């Protein structure tokens, strides 16, 4: 899975239900992914993330 430089809505990365969580959300929650940019598209907001060094 390519994780570097992907875009996601905050609803993806803010999920806290351990029985229903995507790998990207889990990696963000444990600090493996870092949000680097916020992109607004009308009423929707997307976030770009990277794997911090």
C-alpha distance matrix in Angstrom:
0.0 3.8 6.1 9.2 11.9 10.7 13.7 14.6 18.0 19.5 19.9 16.1 16.2 19.8 19.6 21.3 21.7 20.2 20.7 18.6 15.8 12.2 9.8 9.8 13.6 14.0 12.4 14.7 17.6 17.6 17.5 14.2 13.5 16.5 17.7 19.2 20.5 22.0 22.4 25.1 25.3 28.5 28.4 24.6 22.9 19.4 17.8 15.7 14.0 13.3 12.8 16.5 18.2
3.8 0.0 3.8 5.9 8.4 7.9 11.4 13.1 16.8 18.6 19.6 16.1 15.9 19.7 20.2 22.2 23.2 22.1 23.0 20.7 17.5 13.8 11.5 10.2 14.0 14.9 12.7 14.2 17.6 17.7 16.8 13.5 12.1 14.5 15.4 16.3 17.6 19.5 19.8 22.7 23.1 26.6 26.8 23.1 21.1 17.4 15.6 12.9 11.4 10.5 10.6 14.4 16.1
6.1 3.8 0.0 3.8 6.5 6.1 9.4 10.8 14.4 15.6 17.0 13.7 12.9 16.6 17.5 19.5 20.9 20.0 21.4 19.2 15.7 12.3 9.8 7.6 11.1 12.2 9.7 10.7 14.2 14.5 13.3 10.2 8.3 10.8 11.8 13.1 14.7 16.6 17.5 20.5 21.5 24.9 24.8 21.0 18.7 15.0 12.7 10.1 8.0 7.2 7.5 11.3 13.7
9.2 5.9 3.8 0.0 3.8 5.7 9.3 11.7 15.3 16.5 18.6 15.7 14.6 18.2 19.8 21.8 23.7 23.0 24.7 22.5 18.9 15.6 13.3 10.6 13.6 14.8 11.8 12.0 15.8 15.9 13.9 10.9 8.5 9.8 10.6 10.9 12.7 15.2 16.2 19.7 20.9 24.5 24.8 21.2 18.5 14.8 12.1 8.8 6.7 4.9 6.1 9.6 11.7
11.9 8.4 6.5 3.8 0.0 3.8 6.8 10.0 13.5 15.1 17.6 15.2 14.4 17.9 19.9 22.4 24.5 24.5 26.1 23.5 20.0 16.8 15.2 12.0 14.5 16.5 13.9 13.1 16.9 17.7 15.4 13.2 10.0 10.0 9.4 8.9 9.8 12.2 12.8 16.3 17.5 21.2 21.8 18.4 15.7 12.0 9.6 5.9 5.4 5.4 8.3 11.1 13.6
10.7 7.9 6.1 5.7 3.8 0.0 3.8 6.8 10.5 12.6 14.6 12.1 12.0 15.6 17.2 20.1 21.9 22.1 23.4 20.5 17.2 14.0 13.0 9.7 12.2 14.8 12.9 12.1 15.8 17.3 15.6 13.6 10.3 10.8 9.8 10.3 10.4 11.7 11.9 14.9 15.6 19.2 19.5 15.9 13.6 9.8 8.1 5.5 5.9 7.5 10.3 13.4 16.3
13.7 11.4 9.4 9.3 6.8 3.8 0.0 3.8 7.1 9.7 11.9 10.1 10.5 13.8 15.7 18.9 20.9 21.7 23.0 19.8 16.8 14.0 13.9 10.5 12.0 15.2 14.0 12.5 15.8 17.9 16.5 15.2 11.7 11.5 9.3 10.1 9.1 9.2 8.9 11.4 12.1 15.6 15.7 12.1 9.9 6.1 5.3 4.4 6.7 9.7 12.8 15.5 18.8
14.6 13.1 10.8 11.7 10.0 6.8 3.8 0.0 3.8 6.4 8.1 6.5 7.5 10.5 12.2 15.6 17.5 18.7 20.0 16.7 13.8 11.6 12.4 9.1 9.6 13.2 12.9 11.1 13.8 16.6 15.8 15.1 11.8 11.9 9.7 11.6 10.6 9.7 9.8 11.4 12.1 14.9 14.2 10.4 8.5 5.3 5.3 6.6 8.2 11.6 14.3 16.9 20.4
18.0 16.8 14.4 15.3 13.5 10.5 7.1 3.8 0.0 3.8 5.3 5.6 7.2 9.0 10.9 14.5 16.5 18.5 19.7 16.4 14.0 12.6 14.2 11.2 10.5 14.2 14.7 12.4 14.3 17.6 17.1 17.2 14.0 13.7 11.1 13.1 11.6 9.6 9.5 10.0 10.7 12.8 11.3 7.7 6.1 4.5 6.1 9.0 10.9 14.5 17.1 19.3 23.0
19.5 18.6 15.6 16.5 15.1 12.6 9.7 6.4 3.8 0.0 3.8 5.3 5.3 5.8 8.6 11.9 14.5 16.7 18.4 15.5 13.1 12.6 14.1 11.2 9.3 12.8 13.6 10.7 11.8 15.4 15.1 16.0 13.2 12.5 10.2 12.9 11.9 9.9 11.1 11.6 13.1 14.8 12.6 9.4 7.4 6.7 6.9 10.2 11.2 14.8 17.0 18.6 22.4
19.9 19.6 17.0 18.6 17.6 14.6 11.9 8.1 5.3 3.8 0.0 3.8 5.7 5.3 6.4 10.1 11.9 14.5 15.7 12.7 10.9 11.0 13.5 11.4 9.1 12.5 14.3 12.1 12.5 16.2 16.7 17.6 15.3 15.4 13.5 16.5 15.6 13.5 14.2 14.2 14.9 16.1 13.5 10.5 9.8 9.5 10.4 13.3 14.1 17.5 19.3 21.3 25.0
16.1 16.1 13.7 15.7 15.2 12.1 10.1 6.5 5.6 5.3 3.8 0.0 3.8 5.7 6.0 9.7 11.2 12.9 14.1 10.9 8.4 7.6 9.8 7.8 6.0 9.7 11.3 9.8 10.8 14.2 14.8 15.0 12.8 13.7 12.5 15.6 15.3 14.1 14.9 15.6 16.3 18.1 16.1 12.7 11.5 9.9 10.0 12.0 12.2 15.2 16.7 19.1 22.7
16.2 15.9 12.9 14.6 14.4 12.0 10.5 7.5 7.2 5.3 5.7 3.8 0.0 3.8 5.7 8.5 11.1 12.3 14.5 12.0 8.8 8.3 9.3 6.8 4.1 7.5 8.7 6.4 7.4 10.8 11.3 11.9 9.9 10.7 9.9 13.5 13.9 13.2 14.9 16.3 17.7 19.7 17.7 14.4 12.3 10.5 9.3 11.0 10.4 13.1 14.2 16.2 19.8
19.8 19.7 16.6 18.2 17.9 15.6 13.8 10.5 9.0 5.8 5.3 5.7 3.8 0.0 3.8 6.3 9.4 11.6 13.9 11.8 9.5 10.4 11.9 10.1 6.7 9.1 11.1 8.6 7.8 11.6 12.5 14.2 12.6 12.9 12.1 15.6 15.9 14.7 16.6 17.3 18.9 20.3 17.7 14.9 13.1 12.4 11.6 14.0 13.5 16.3 17.2 18.7 22.3
19.6 20.2 17.5 19.8 19.9 17.2 15.7 12.2 10.9 8.6 6.4 6.0 5.7 3.8 0.0 3.8 5.9 8.4 10.3 8.2 6.5 8.5 10.8 10.2 6.7 8.5 11.5 10.2 8.9 12.4 14.2 15.5 14.5 15.6 15.3 18.9 19.2 18.0 19.6 20.1 21.2 22.4 19.7 16.9 15.7 14.9 14.5 16.7 16.0 18.6 19.1 20.9 24.4
21.3 22.2 19.5 21.8 22.4 20.1 18.9 15.6 14.5 11.9 10.1 9.7 8.5 6.3 3.8 0.0 3.8 6.1 8.9 8.2 7.1 10.0 11.8 12.0 8.3 8.5 11.8 11.0 8.5 11.4 14.0 15.7 15.6 16.9 17.2 21.0 21.8 20.9 22.8 23.5 24.8 26.0 23.2 20.5 19.2 18.4 17.6 19.5 18.3 20.4 20.3 21.7 25.0
21.7 23.2 20.9 23.7 24.5 21.9 20.9 17.5 16.5 14.5 11.9 11.2 11.1 9.4 5.9 3.8 0.0 3.8 5.4 5.4 6.1 9.8 12.1 13.3 10.2 9.9 13.7 13.7 11.5 13.9 16.8 18.1 18.2 20.0 20.4 24.2 24.9 23.9 25.4 25.9 26.8 27.9 25.0 22.4 21.6 20.7 20.3 22.0 20.9 22.9 22.7 24.5 27.6
20.2 22.1 20.0 23.0 24.5 22.1 21.7 18.7 18.5 16.7 14.5 12.9 12.3 11.6 8.4 6.1 3.8 0.0 3.8 5.5 5.7 9.1 10.6 12.6 10.1 8.6 12.3 13.3 11.1 12.5 15.9 16.8 17.6 19.9 21.0 24.8 26.0 25.5 27.2 28.1 29.1 30.5 27.9 25.0 23.9 22.5 21.6 22.8 21.1 22.5 21.7 23.6 26.4
20.7 23.0 21.4 24.7 26.1 23.4 23.0 20.0 19.7 18.4 15.7 14.1 14.5 13.9 10.3 8.9 5.4 3.8 0.0 3.8 6.3 9.6 11.7 14.3 12.3 11.2 14.9 16.2 14.5 15.9 19.2 19.7 20.3 22.8 23.7 27.3 28.3 27.6 28.9 29.6 30.1 31.4 28.8 25.9 25.3 24.0 23.5 24.7 23.3 24.9 24.2 26.4 29.2
18.6 20.7 19.2 22.5 23.5 20.5 19.8 16.7 16.4 15.5 12.7 10.9 12.0 11.8 8.2 8.2 5.4 5.5 3.8 0.0 3.8 6.9 9.9 12.0 10.2 10.2 13.8 14.8 13.7 15.8 18.6 18.8 18.8 21.1 21.5 25.0 25.6 24.8 25.7 26.3 26.6 27.9 25.5 22.5 22.1 20.7 20.6 21.9 20.9 22.8 22.6 25.1 28.1
15.8 17.5 15.7 18.9 20.0 17.2 16.8 13.8 14.0 13.1 10.9 8.4 8.8 9.5 6.5 7.1 6.1 5.7 6.3 3.8 0.0 3.8 6.5 8.3 6.4 6.7 10.1 11.1 10.5 12.6 15.1 15.1 15.0 17.4 17.9 21.5 22.3 21.8 23.0 24.0 24.6 26.3 24.1 20.9 19.9 18.1 17.5 18.5 17.3 19.0 18.8 21.3 24.4
12.2 13.8 12.3 15.6 16.8 14.0 14.0 11.6 12.6 12.6 11.0 7.6 8.3 10.4 8.5 10.0 9.8 9.1 9.6 6.9 3.8 0.0 3.8 5.5 5.4 6.4 8.8 10.1 10.8 12.7 14.5 13.7 13.1 15.8 16.3 19.6 20.4 20.2 21.1 22.5 23.0 25.1 23.4 19.9 18.7 16.4 15.7 16.1 14.9 16.5 16.4 19.3 22.3
9.8 11.5 9.8 13.3 15.2 13.0 13.9 12.4 14.2 14.1 13.5 9.8 9.3 11.9 10.8 11.8 12.1 10.6 11.7 9.9 6.5 3.8 0.0 3.8 5.5 5.1 6.1 8.6 9.8 10.7 12.3 10.8 10.7 14.0 15.3 18.4 19.8 20.4 21.6 23.6 24.3 26.9 25.4 21.8 20.1 17.3 15.8 15.5 13.5 14.2 13.6 16.5 19.2
9.8 10.2 7.6 10.6 12.0 9.7 10.5 9.1 11.2 11.2 11.4 7.8 6.8 10.1 10.2 12.0 13.3 12.6 14.3 12.0 8.3 5.5 3.8 0.0 3.8 5.5 5.2 6.2 8.6 10.1 10.7 9.2 8.0 10.8 11.6 14.7 16.0 16.6 18.0 20.1 21.1 23.8 22.6 18.9 16.8 13.9 12.1 11.7 9.8 11.0 11.0 14.1 17.2
13.6 14.0 11.1 13.6 14.5 12.2 12.0 9.6 10.5 9.3 9.1 6.0 4.1 6.7 6.7 8.3 10.2 10.1 12.3 10.2 6.4 5.4 5.5 3.8 0.0 3.8 5.5 5.1 6.1 8.7 9.9 9.9 8.8 11.0 11.6 15.2 16.3 16.4 18.1 19.8 21.0 23.3 21.5 18.0 16.0 13.7 12.1 12.8 11.1 12.9 13.0 15.3 18.7
14.0 14.9 12.2 14.8 16.5 14.8 15.2 13.2 14.2 12.8 12.5 9.7 7.5 9.1 8.5 8.5 9.9 8.6 11.2 10.2 6.7 6.4 5.1 5.5 3.8 0.0 3.8 5.4 5.1 6.3 8.6 8.6 9.1 11.9 13.6 17.1 18.9 19.4 21.4 23.3 24.7 27.0 25.2 21.7 19.6 17.3 15.4 15.5 13.2 14.1 13.2 15.2 18.1
12.4 12.7 9.7 11.8 13.9 12.9 14.0 12.9 14.7 13.6 14.3 11.3 8.7 11.1 11.5 11.8 13.7 12.3 14.9 13.8 10.1 8.8 6.1 5.2 5.5 3.8 0.0 3.8 5.5 5.4 6.2 5.0 5.8 9.2 11.5 14.8 17.1 18.2 20.5 22.9 24.6 27.2 25.8 22.3 19.7 17.0 14.4 13.7 10.7 10.9 9.5 11.5 14.3
14.7 14.2 10.7 12.0 13.1 12.1 12.5 11.1 12.4 10.7 12.1 9.8 6.4 8.6 10.2 11.0 13.7 13.3 16.2 14.8 11.1 10.1 8.6 6.2 5.1 5.4 3.8 0.0 3.8 5.5 5.2 5.6 4.6 6.7 8.4 12.0 14.1 15.1 17.6 20.0 22.0 24.5 23.0 19.6 16.8 14.3 11.5 11.5 8.8 9.8 9.4 10.9 14.2
17.6 17.6 14.2 15.8 16.9 15.8 15.8 13.8 14.3 11.8 12.5 10.8 7.4 7.8 8.9 8.5 11.5 11.1 14.5 13.7 10.5 10.8 9.8 8.6 6.1 5.1 5.5 3.8 0.0 3.8 5.5 7.6 8.0 9.5 11.2 14.9 16.9 17.4 20.2 22.1 24.2 26.3 24.4 21.2 18.6 16.7 14.2 14.8 12.4 13.4 12.7 13.5 16.6
17.6 17.7 14.5 15.9 17.7 17.3 17.9 16.6 17.6 15.4 16.2 14.2 10.8 11.6 12.4 11.4 13.9 12.5 15.9 15.8 12.6 12.7 10.7 10.1 8.7 6.3 5.4 5.5 3.8 0.0 3.8 5.8 8.0 10.1 12.8 16.1 18.8 19.9 22.8 25.1 27.3 29.7 27.9 24.6 21.8 19.7 16.8 16.7 13.6 13.6 11.9 12.2 14.7
17.5 16.8 13.3 13.9 15.4 15.6 16.5 15.8 17.1 15.1 16.7 14.8 11.3 12.5 14.2 14.0 16.8 15.9 19.2 18.6 15.1 14.5 12.3 10.7 9.9 8.6 6.2 5.2 5.5 3.8 0.0 3.8 5.5 6.8 10.0 13.0 16.0 17.6 20.7 23.4 25.9 28.5 27.0 23.8 20.6 18.3 15.0 14.4 11.2 10.7 9.0 8.8 11.5
14.2 13.5 10.2 10.9 13.2 13.6 15.2 15.1 17.2 16.0 17.6 15.0 11.9 14.2 15.5 15.7 18.1 16.8 19.7 18.8 15.1 13.7 10.8 9.2 9.9 8.6 5.0 5.6 7.6 5.8 3.8 0.0 3.8 6.8 10.3 12.8 16.0 18.0 20.7 23.7 25.9 28.8 27.7 24.2 21.2 18.3 15.0 13.6 9.9 8.7 6.2 7.0 9.6
13.5 12.1 8.3 8.5 10.0 10.3 11.7 11.8 14.0 13.2 15.3 12.8 9.9 12.6 14.5 15.6 18.2 17.6 20.3 18.8 15.0 13.1 10.7 8.0 8.8 9.1 5.8 4.6 8.0 8.0 5.5 3.8 0.0 3.8 6.8 9.4 12.3 14.4 17.0 20.0 22.2 25.2 24.3 20.8 17.7 14.7 11.3 9.8 6.2 5.6 4.8 6.5 10.0
16.5 14.5 10.8 9.8 10.0 10.8 11.5 11.9 13.7 12.5 15.4 13.7 10.7 12.9 15.6 16.9 20.0 19.9 22.8 21.1 17.4 15.8 14.0 10.8 11.0 11.9 9.2 6.7 9.5 10.1 6.8 6.8 3.8 0.0 3.8 6.2 9.4 11.7 14.8 17.9 20.5 23.5 22.7 19.5 16.0 13.4 9.7 8.4 5.2 5.4 6.2 6.3 10.1
17.7 15.4 11.8 10.6 9.4 9.8 9.3 9.7 11.1 10.2 13.5 12.5 9.9 12.1 15.3 17.2 20.4 21.0 23.7 21.5 17.9 16.3 15.3 11.6 11.6 13.6 11.5 8.4 11.2 12.8 10.0 10.3 6.8 3.8 0.0 3.8 6.0 7.9 11.1 14.1 16.9 19.8 19.2 16.1 12.5 10.0 6.3 5.7 4.2 6.5 9.0 9.4 13.1
19.2 16.3 13.1 10.9 8.9 10.3 10.1 11.6 13.1 12.9 16.5 15.6 13.5 15.6 18.9 21.0 24.2 24.8 27.3 25.0 21.5 19.6 18.4 14.7 15.2 17.1 14.8 12.0 14.9 16.1 13.0 12.8 9.4 6.2 3.8 0.0 3.8 7.2 10.1 13.6 16.6 19.7 19.7 16.9 13.2 10.8 7.3 5.7 5.4 6.8 9.8 9.8 12.9
20.5 17.6 14.7 12.7 9.8 10.4 9.1 10.6 11.6 11.9 15.6 15.3 13.9 15.9 19.2 21.8 24.9 26.0 28.3 25.6 22.3 20.4 19.8 16.0 16.3 18.9 17.1 14.1 16.9 18.8 16.0 16.0 12.3 9.4 6.0 3.8 0.0 3.8 6.5 10.0 13.0 16.1 16.5 13.9 10.3 8.3 5.6 5.1 7.2 9.6 13.1 13.5 16.6
22.0 19.5 16.6 15.2 12.2 11.7 9.2 9.7 9.6 9.9 13.5 14.1 13.2 14.7 18.0 20.9 23.9 25.5 27.6 24.8 21.8 20.2 20.4 16.6 16.4 19.4 18.2 15.1 17.4 19.9 17.6 18.0 14.4 11.7 7.9 7.2 3.8 0.0 3.8 6.7 10.0 12.7 12.8 10.4 6.8 5.8 4.7 6.6 9.4 12.5 16.0 16.7 20.0
22.4 19.8 17.5 16.2 12.8 11.9 8.9 9.8 9.5 11.1 14.2 14.9 14.9 16.6 19.6 22.8 25.4 27.2 28.9 25.7 23.0 21.1 21.6 18.0 18.1 21.4 20.5 17.6 20.2 22.8 20.7 20.7 17.0 14.8 11.1 10.1 6.5 3.8 0.0 3.8 6.6 9.7 10.7 8.5 5.7 5.1 6.1 7.8 11.4 14.6 18.2 19.4 22.7
25.1 22.7 20.5 19.7 16.3 14.9 11.4 11.4 10.0 11.6 14.2 15.6 16.3 17.3 20.1 23.5 25.9 28.1 29.6 26.3 24.0 22.5 23.6 20.1 19.8 23.3 22.9 20.0 22.1 25.1 23.4 23.7 20.0 17.9 14.1 13.6 10.0 6.7 3.8 0.0 3.8 6.1 7.2 5.9 4.4 6.3 8.8 11.2 14.8 18.2 21.7 23.0 26.3
25.3 23.1 21.5 20.9 17.5 15.6 12.1 12.1 10.7 13.1 14.9 16.3 17.7 18.9 21.2 24.8 26.8 29.1 30.1 26.6 24.6 23.0 24.3 21.1 21.0 24.7 24.6 22.0 24.2 27.3 25.9 25.9 22.2 20.5 16.9 16.6 13.0 10.0 6.6 3.8 0.0 3.8 6.1 5.2 6.1 7.7 11.0 13.2 16.8 20.2 23.8 25.5 28.8
28.5 26.6 24.9 24.5 21.2 19.2 15.6 14.9 12.8 14.8 16.1 18.1 19.7 20.3 22.4 26.0 27.9 30.5 31.4 27.9 26.3 25.1 26.9 23.8 23.3 27.0 27.2 24.5 26.3 29.7 28.5 28.8 25.2 23.5 19.8 19.7 16.1 12.7 9.7 6.1 3.8 0.0 3.8 5.5 7.9 10.6 14.0 16.6 20.1 23.7 27.2 28.7 32.1
28.4 26.8 24.8 24.8 21.8 19.5 15.7 14.2 11.3 12.6 13.5 16.1 17.7 17.7 19.7 23.2 25.0 27.9 28.8 25.5 24.1 23.4 25.4 22.6 21.5 25.2 25.8 23.0 24.4 27.9 27.0 27.7 24.3 22.7 19.2 19.7 16.5 12.8 10.7 7.2 6.1 3.8 0.0 3.8 6.8 10.1 13.6 16.8 20.0 23.7 26.9 28.4 32.0
24.6 23.1 21.0 21.2 18.4 15.9 12.1 10.4 7.7 9.4 10.5 12.7 14.4 14.9 16.9 20.5 22.4 25.0 25.9 22.5 20.9 19.9 21.8 18.9 18.0 21.7 22.3 19.6 21.2 24.6 23.8 24.2 20.8 19.5 16.1 16.9 13.9 10.4 8.5 5.9 5.2 5.5 3.8 0.0 3.8 6.6 10.2 13.4 16.5 20.2 23.4 25.2 28.8
22.9 21.1 18.7 18.5 15.7 13.6 9.9 8.5 6.1 7.4 9.8 11.5 12.3 13.1 15.7 19.2 21.6 23.9 25.3 22.1 19.9 18.7 20.1 16.8 16.0 19.6 19.7 16.8 18.6 21.8 20.6 21.2 17.7 16.0 12.5 13.2 10.3 6.8 5.7 4.4 6.1 7.9 6.8 3.8 0.0 3.8 6.8 10.2 13.3 17.0 20.2 21.7 25.3
19.4 17.4 15.0 14.8 12.0 9.8 6.1 5.3 4.5 6.7 9.5 9.9 10.5 12.4 14.9 18.4 20.7 22.5 24.0 20.7 18.1 16.4 17.3 13.9 13.7 17.3 17.0 14.3 16.7 19.7 18.3 18.3 14.7 13.4 10.0 10.8 8.3 5.8 5.1 6.3 7.7 10.6 10.1 6.6 3.8 0.0 3.8 6.8 9.9 13.6 16.9 18.7 22.3
17.8 15.6 12.7 12.1 9.6 8.1 5.3 5.3 6.1 6.9 10.4 10.0 9.3 11.6 14.5 17.6 20.3 21.6 23.5 20.6 17.5 15.7 15.8 12.1 12.1 15.4 14.4 11.5 14.2 16.8 15.0 15.0 11.3 9.7 6.3 7.3 5.6 4.7 6.1 8.8 11.0 14.0 13.6 10.2 6.8 3.8 0.0 3.8 6.4 10.2 13.4 15.0 18.6
15.7 12.9 10.1 8.8 5.9 5.5 4.4 6.6 9.0 10.2 13.3 12.0 11.0 14.0 16.7 19.5 22.0 22.8 24.7 21.9 18.5 16.1 15.5 11.7 12.8 15.5 13.7 11.5 14.8 16.7 14.4 13.6 9.8 8.4 5.7 5.7 5.1 6.6 7.8 11.2 13.2 16.6 16.8 13.4 10.2 6.8 3.8 0.0 3.8 7.1 10.6 12.5 15.8
14.0 11.4 8.0 6.7 5.4 5.9 6.7 8.2 10.9 11.2 14.1 12.2 10.4 13.5 16.0 18.3 20.9 21.1 23.3 20.9 17.3 14.9 13.5 9.8 11.1 13.2 10.7 8.8 12.4 13.6 11.2 9.9 6.2 5.2 4.2 5.4 7.2 9.4 11.4 14.8 16.8 20.1 20.0 16.5 13.3 9.9 6.4 3.8 0.0 3.8 7.0 9.0 12.5
13.3 10.5 7.2 4.9 5.4 7.5 9.7 11.6 14.5 14.8 17.5 15.2 13.1 16.3 18.6 20.4 22.9 22.5 24.9 22.8 19.0 16.5 14.2 11.0 12.9 14.1 10.9 9.8 13.4 13.6 10.7 8.7 5.6 5.4 6.5 6.8 9.6 12.5 14.6 18.2 20.2 23.7 23.7 20.2 17.0 13.6 10.2 7.1 3.8 0.0 3.8 6.0 9.1
12.8 10.6 7.5 6.1 8.3 10.3 12.8 14.3 17.1 17.0 19.3 16.7 14.2 17.2 19.1 20.3 22.7 21.7 24.2 22.6 18.8 16.4 13.6 11.0 13.0 13.2 9.5 9.4 12.7 11.9 9.0 6.2 4.8 6.2 9.0 9.8 13.1 16.0 18.2 21.7 23.8 27.2 26.9 23.4 20.2 16.9 13.4 10.6 7.0 3.8 0.0 3.8 6.5
16.5 14.4 11.3 9.6 11.1 13.4 15.5 16.9 19.3 18.6 21.3 19.1 16.2 18.7 20.9 21.7 24.5 23.6 26.4 25.1 21.3 19.3 16.5 14.1 15.3 15.2 11.5 10.9 13.5 12.2 8.8 7.0 6.5 6.3 9.4 9.8 13.5 16.7 19.4 23.0 25.5 28.7 28.4 25.2 21.7 18.7 15.0 12.5 9.0 6.0 3.8 0.0 3.8
18.2 16.1 13.7 11.7 13.6 16.3 18.8 20.4 23.0 22.4 25.0 22.7 19.8 22.3 24.4 25.0 27.6 26.4 29.2 28.1 24.4 22.3 19.2 17.2 18.7 18.1 14.3 14.2 16.6 14.7 11.5 9.6 10.0 10.1 13.1 12.9 16.6 20.0 22.7 26.3 28.8 32.1 32.0 28.8 25.3 22.3 18.6 15.8 12.5 9.1 6.5 3.8 0.0
